[in-house]
Amino acid sequence: MFGDGAGARAVWAGVEASEPLSRLRSRCETAARRAGLKADTRAWRAHVTLAYLRAADPARVAAWIQAHGLMKAPAFTARAFGLYSSWRTQPGSIYRLERSYALG
């Protein structure tokens, strides 16, 4: 979970780190800096975001994580990924696929 207690903002599942994934992350970070974006200074964790939270009850979130925290999914090969833009709005974030990239 990103954030603690009432400040929790996302639930995520960790992904096994790999050299290709680290290389992809590095290249995306480099491209973002070339585009004029500031470098992300947070520690990087390979993950898949499962849910974004807004004013969630910490006890309910903790109970869900405890019940599902050992989730295991079979390995799979990603054949593409998408670059999304996002905007925060009052009812929630809006995401738009800007471009898809083939892998491999």
MODELLER restraints for C-alpha pairs under 7 A, 6 or more apart:
rsr = mdl.restraints
at = mdl.atoms
rsr.add(forms.Gaussian(group=physical.xy_distance, feature=features.Distance(at['CA:1:A'], at['CA:8:A']), mean=6.74, stdev=0.5))
rsr.add(forms.Gaussian(group=physical.xy_distance, feature=features.Distance(at['CA:1:A'], at['CA:10:A']), mean=5.64, stdev=0.5))
rsr.add(forms.Gaussian(group=physical.xy_distance, feature=features.Distance(at['CA:1:A'], at['CA:11:A']), mean=4.45, stdev=0.5))
rsr.add(forms.Gaussian(group=physical.xy_distance, feature=features.Distance(at['CA:1:A'], at['CA:12:A']), mean=5.80, stdev=0.5))
rsr.add(forms.Gaussian(group=physical.xy_distance, feature=features.Distance(at['CA:2:A'], at['CA:8:A']), mean=5.81, stdev=0.5))
rsr.add(forms.Gaussian(group=physical.xy_distance, feature=features.Distance(at['CA:2:A'], at['CA:9:A']), mean=5.81, stdev=0.5))
rsr.add(forms.Gaussian(group=physical.xy_distance, feature=features.Distance(at['CA:2:A'], at['CA:10:A']), mean=5.16, stdev=0.5))
rsr.add(forms.Gaussian(group=physical.xy_distance, feature=features.Distance(at['CA:2:A'], at['CA:11:A']), mean=6.43, stdev=0.5))
rsr.add(forms.Gaussian(group=physical.xy_distance, feature=features.Distance(at['CA:3:A'], at['CA:9:A']), mean=5.73, stdev=0.5))
rsr.add(forms.Gaussian(group=physical.xy_distance, feature=features.Distance(at['CA:5:A'], at['CA:58:A']), mean=5.13, stdev=0.5))
rsr.add(forms.Gaussian(group=physical.xy_distance, feature=features.Distance(at['CA:6:A'], at['CA:55:A']), mean=6.82, stdev=0.5))
rsr.add(forms.Gaussian(group=physical.xy_distance, feature=features.Distance(at['CA:6:A'], at['CA:56:A']), mean=6.85, stdev=0.5))
rsr.add(forms.Gaussian(group=physical.xy_distance, feature=features.Distance(at['CA:6:A'], at['CA:57:A']), mean=6.80, stdev=0.5))
rsr.add(forms.Gaussian(group=physical.xy_distance, feature=features.Distance(at['CA:6:A'], at['CA:58:A']), mean=5.59, stdev=0.5))
rsr.add(forms.Gaussian(group=physical.xy_distance, feature=features.Distance(at['CA:8:A'], at['CA:53:A']), mean=6.72, stdev=0.5))
rsr.add(forms.Gaussian(group=physical.xy_distance, feature=features.Distance(at['CA:9:A'], at['CA:52:A']), mean=5.72, stdev=0.5))
rsr.add(forms.Gaussian(group=physical.xy_distance, feature=features.Distance(at['CA:9:A'], at['CA:53:A']), mean=4.68, stdev=0.5))
rsr.add(forms.Gaussian(group=physical.xy_distance, feature=features.Distance(at['CA:9:A'], at['CA:54:A']), mean=6.44, stdev=0.5))
rsr.add(forms.Gaussian(group=physical.xy_distance, feature=features.Distance(at['CA:10:A'], at['CA:51:A']), mean=5.56, stdev=0.5))
rsr.add(forms.Gaussian(group=physical.xy_distance, feature=features.Distance(at['CA:10:A'], at['CA:52:A']), mean=4.31, stdev=0.5))
rsr.add(forms.Gaussian(group=physical.xy_distance, feature=features.Distance(at['CA:10:A'], at['CA:53:A']), mean=5.40, stdev=0.5))
rsr.add(forms.Gaussian(group=physical.xy_distance, feature=features.Distance(at['CA:11:A'], at['CA:49:A']), mean=6.15, stdev=0.5))
rsr.add(forms.Gaussian(group=physical.xy_distance, feature=features.Distance(at['CA:11:A'], at['CA:50:A']), mean=5.51, stdev=0.5))
rsr.add(forms.Gaussian(group=physical.xy_distance, feature=features.Distance(at['CA:11:A'], at['CA:51:A']), mean=5.18, stdev=0.5))
rsr.add(forms.Gaussian(group=physical.xy_distance, feature=features.Distance(at['CA:11:A'], at['CA:52:A']), mean=6.48, stdev=0.5))
rsr.add(forms.Gaussian(group=physical.xy_distance, feature=features.Distance(at['CA:12:A'], at['CA:47:A']), mean=6.30, stdev=0.5))
rsr.add(forms.Gaussian(group=physical.xy_distance, feature=features.Distance(at['CA:12:A'], at['CA:48:A']), mean=5.57, stdev=0.5))
rsr.add(forms.Gaussian(group=physical.xy_distance, feature=features.Distance(at['CA:12:A'], at['CA:49:A']), mean=4.32, stdev=0.5))
rsr.add(forms.Gaussian(group=physical.xy_distance, feature=features.Distance(at['CA:12:A'], at['CA:50:A']), mean=5.05, stdev=0.5))
rsr.add(forms.Gaussian(group=physical.xy_distance, feature=features.Distance(at['CA:12:A'], at['CA:51:A']), mean=6.97, stdev=0.5))
rsr.add(forms.Gaussian(group=physical.xy_distance, feature=features.Distance(at['CA:13:A'], at['CA:47:A']), mean=5.47, stdev=0.5))
rsr.add(forms.Gaussian(group=physical.xy_distance, feature=features.Distance(at['CA:13:A'], at['CA:48:A']), mean=5.36, stdev=0.5))
rsr.add(forms.Gaussian(group=physical.xy_distance, feature=features.Distance(at['CA:13:A'], at['CA:49:A']), mean=6.51, stdev=0.5))
rsr.add(forms.Gaussian(group=physical.xy_distance, feature=features.Distance(at['CA:13:A'], at['CA:50:A']), mean=6.88, stdev=0.5))
rsr.add(forms.Gaussian(group=physical.xy_distance, feature=features.Distance(at['CA:14:A'], at['CA:46:A']), mean=6.01, stdev=0.5))
rsr.add(forms.Gaussian(group=physical.xy_distance, feature=features.Distance(at['CA:14:A'], at['CA:47:A']), mean=4.29, stdev=0.5))
rsr.add(forms.Gaussian(group=physical.xy_distance, feature=features.Distance(at['CA:14:A'], at['CA:48:A']), mean=6.53, stdev=0.5))
rsr.add(forms.Gaussian(group=physical.xy_distance, feature=features.Distance(at['CA:15:A'], at['CA:46:A']), mean=5.18, stdev=0.5))
rsr.add(forms.Gaussian(group=physical.xy_distance, feature=features.Distance(at['CA:15:A'], at['CA:47:A']), mean=4.82, stdev=0.5))
rsr.add(forms.Gaussian(group=physical.xy_distance, feature=features.Distance(at['CA:15:A'], at['CA:48:A']), mean=6.99, stdev=0.5))
rsr.add(forms.Gaussian(group=physical.xy_distance, feature=features.Distance(at['CA:16:A'], at['CA:46:A']), mean=6.96, stdev=0.5))
rsr.add(forms.Gaussian(group=physical.xy_distance, feature=features.Distance(at['CA:17:A'], at['CA:46:A']), mean=6.16, stdev=0.5))
rsr.add(forms.Gaussian(group=physical.xy_distance, feature=features.Distance(at['CA:29:A'], at['CA:39:A']), mean=7.00, stdev=0.5))
rsr.add(forms.Gaussian(group=physical.xy_distance, feature=features.Distance(at['CA:33:A'], at['CA:39:A']), mean=6.24, stdev=0.5))
rsr.add(forms.Gaussian(group=physical.xy_distance, feature=features.Distance(at['CA:79:A'], at['CA:102:A']), mean=5.95, stdev=0.5))
rsr.add(forms.Gaussian(group=physical.xy_distance, feature=features.Distance(at['CA:79:A'], at['CA:103:A']), mean=5.09, stdev=0.5))
rsr.add(forms.Gaussian(group=physical.xy_distance, feature=features.Distance(at['CA:79:A'], at['CA:104:A']), mean=6.92, stdev=0.5))
rsr.add(forms.Gaussian(group=physical.xy_distance, feature=features.Distance(at['CA:80:A'], at['CA:100:A']), mean=6.77, stdev=0.5))
rsr.add(forms.Gaussian(group=physical.xy_distance, feature=features.Distance(at['CA:80:A'], at['CA:101:A']), mean=5.35, stdev=0.5))
rsr.add(forms.Gaussian(group=physical.xy_distance, feature=features.Distance(at['CA:80:A'], at['CA:102:A']), mean=4.19, stdev=0.5))
rsr.add(forms.Gaussian(group=physical.xy_distance, feature=features.Distance(at['CA:80:A'], at['CA:103:A']), mean=5.01, stdev=0.5))
rsr.add(forms.Gaussian(group=physical.xy_distance, feature=features.Distance(at['CA:81:A'], at['CA:100:A']), mean=5.74, stdev=0.5))
rsr.add(forms.Gaussian(group=physical.xy_distance, feature=features.Distance(at['CA:81:A'], at['CA:101:A']), mean=5.42, stdev=0.5))
rsr.add(forms.Gaussian(group=physical.xy_distance, feature=features.Distance(at['CA:81:A'], at['CA:102:A']), mean=6.68, stdev=0.5))
rsr.add(forms.Gaussian(group=physical.xy_distance, feature=features.Distance(at['CA:82:A'], at['CA:97:A']), mean=6.48, stdev=0.5))
rsr.add(forms.Gaussian(group=physical.xy_distance, feature=features.Distance(at['CA:82:A'], at['CA:99:A']), mean=5.73, stdev=0.5))
rsr.add(forms.Gaussian(group=physical.xy_distance, feature=features.Distance(at['CA:82:A'], at['CA:100:A']), mean=4.29, stdev=0.5))
rsr.add(forms.Gaussian(group=physical.xy_distance, feature=features.Distance(at['CA:82:A'], at['CA:101:A']), mean=6.13, stdev=0.5))
rsr.add(forms.Gaussian(group=physical.xy_distance, feature=features.Distance(at['CA:83:A'], at['CA:97:A']), mean=6.01, stdev=0.5))
rsr.add(forms.Gaussian(group=physical.xy_distance, feature=features.Distance(at['CA:83:A'], at['CA:98:A']), mean=5.57, stdev=0.5))
rsr.add(forms.Gaussian(group=physical.xy_distance, feature=features.Distance(at['CA:83:A'], at['CA:99:A']), mean=5.34, stdev=0.5))
rsr.add(forms.Gaussian(group=physical.xy_distance, feature=features.Distance(at['CA:83:A'], at['CA:100:A']), mean=6.29, stdev=0.5))
rsr.add(forms.Gaussian(group=physical.xy_distance, feature=features.Distance(at['CA:84:A'], at['CA:95:A']), mean=6.28, stdev=0.5))
rsr.add(forms.Gaussian(group=physical.xy_distance, feature=features.Distance(at['CA:84:A'], at['CA:96:A']), mean=5.35, stdev=0.5))
rsr.add(forms.Gaussian(group=physical.xy_distance, feature=features.Distance(at['CA:84:A'], at['CA:97:A']), mean=4.47, stdev=0.5))
rsr.add(forms.Gaussian(group=physical.xy_distance, feature=features.Distance(at['CA:84:A'], at['CA:98:A']), mean=5.31, stdev=0.5))
rsr.add(forms.Gaussian(group=physical.xy_distance, feature=features.Distance(at['CA:85:A'], at['CA:95:A']), mean=5.71, stdev=0.5))
rsr.add(forms.Gaussian(group=physical.xy_distance, feature=features.Distance(at['CA:85:A'], at['CA:96:A']), mean=5.38, stdev=0.5))
rsr.add(forms.Gaussian(group=physical.xy_distance, feature=features.Distance(at['CA:85:A'], at['CA:97:A']), mean=6.64, stdev=0.5))
rsr.add(forms.Gaussian(group=physical.xy_distance, feature=features.Distance(at['CA:85:A'], at['CA:98:A']), mean=6.58, stdev=0.5))
rsr.add(forms.Gaussian(group=physical.xy_distance, feature=features.Distance(at['CA:86:A'], at['CA:93:A']), mean=6.45, stdev=0.5))
rsr.add(forms.Gaussian(group=physical.xy_distance, feature=features.Distance(at['CA:86:A'], at['CA:94:A']), mean=5.44, stdev=0.5))
rsr.add(forms.Gaussian(group=physical.xy_distance, feature=features.Distance(at['CA:86:A'], at['CA:95:A']), mean=4.47, stdev=0.5))
rsr.add(forms.Gaussian(group=physical.xy_distance, feature=features.Distance(at['CA:86:A'], at['CA:96:A']), mean=6.47, stdev=0.5))
rsr.add(forms.Gaussian(group=physical.xy_distance, feature=features.Distance(at['CA:87:A'], at['CA:93:A']), mean=5.44, stdev=0.5))
rsr.add(forms.Gaussian(group=physical.xy_distance, feature=features.Distance(at['CA:87:A'], at['CA:94:A']), mean=5.25, stdev=0.5))
rsr.add(forms.Gaussian(group=physical.xy_distance, feature=features.Distance(at['CA:87:A'], at['CA:95:A']), mean=6.74, stdev=0.5))
rsr.add(forms.Gaussian(group=physical.xy_distance, feature=features.Distance(at['CA:88:A'], at['CA:94:A']), mean=6.46, stdev=0.5))
